[in-house]
Amino acid sequence: MIRSWRRPQLSVVVVIHNMAREAPRTLYSLSTRYQRGVQAHDYEVIVVDSGSTPAFPANQLQDLAGQFRLLRVS
């Protein structure tokens, strides 16, 4: 199946720093499993890790439904 790429209608930016407990909960609340009336292609979530120690694990985004991207800033 070929899917056509659509630009999301909304980009949500979440900045995290040393939030090992809070970040996964916050990001889940932005996933399409938690939100109502939206589809994965409607919006994207950009997670900016602002130098967390240890760094926020990218594999935590794989389990979330939706479009999530991780950017690391040191």
C-alpha positions as CSV (number, residue, x, y, z in Angstrom):
1,M,0.0,0.0,0.0
2,I,1.3,3.4,-0.9
3,R,0.4,6.3,1.4
4,S,0.5,9.8,0.3
5,W,2.4,12.1,2.7
6,R,0.4,14.9,4.2
7,R,1.8,17.8,6.1
8,P,0.3,17.8,9.6
9,Q,-2.1,20.6,10.4
10,L,-0.5,21.1,13.8
11,S,2.9,20.7,15.3
12,V,3.2,20.4,19.1
13,V,6.6,21.0,20.7
14,V,7.3,19.5,24.1
15,V,10.6,20.5,25.7
16,I,11.9,18.1,28.4
17,H,14.9,18.2,30.7
18,N,15.5,15.4,33.3
19,M,11.9,14.4,33.2
20,A,12.2,10.6,33.3
21,R,9.0,10.1,35.1
22,E,6.8,12.9,33.7
23,A,7.8,12.9,30.0
24,P,6.4,9.5,29.1
25,R,3.1,10.4,30.8
26,T,2.9,13.7,29.0
27,L,3.8,12.2,25.6
28,Y,1.2,9.5,26.0
29,S,-1.5,12.2,26.6
30,L,-0.5,13.6,23.2
31,S,-0.8,10.2,21.4
32,T,-3.7,9.3,19.2
33,R,-4.6,6.5,21.6
34,Y,-5.4,9.2,24.2
35,Q,-6.8,12.0,22.0
36,R,-10.2,11.9,20.5
37,G,-11.4,13.0,17.1
38,V,-7.9,13.1,15.5
39,Q,-5.9,10.8,13.3
40,A,-2.1,10.3,13.3
41,H,-1.6,12.4,10.2
42,D,-3.5,15.4,11.7
43,Y,-0.6,16.5,14.0
44,E,3.0,15.8,14.9
45,V,4.7,16.0,18.3
46,I,8.3,17.2,18.4
47,V,10.1,16.3,21.6
48,V,13.1,18.4,22.4
49,D,15.4,16.9,24.9
50,S,17.3,19.8,26.4
51,G,20.4,18.0,27.6
52,S,18.8,15.4,30.0
53,T,21.2,13.2,32.0
54,P,20.7,10.4,31.0
55,A,19.3,11.4,27.6
56,F,15.6,10.6,27.0
57,P,15.5,7.2,25.3
58,A,14.2,7.4,21.7
59,N,12.7,3.9,21.9
60,Q,10.0,5.3,24.3
61,L,8.5,7.1,21.3
62,Q,8.2,3.9,19.2
63,D,5.3,2.6,21.4
64,L,3.3,5.8,21.1
65,A,0.6,6.1,18.5
66,G,1.0,9.1,16.2
67,Q,3.8,11.1,14.7
68,F,6.6,11.7,17.2
69,R,10.1,13.0,16.6
70,L,12.9,13.5,19.0
71,L,15.5,16.2,18.8
72,R,18.4,16.4,21.2
73,V,19.9,19.7,22.2
74,S,23.0,19.9,24.4
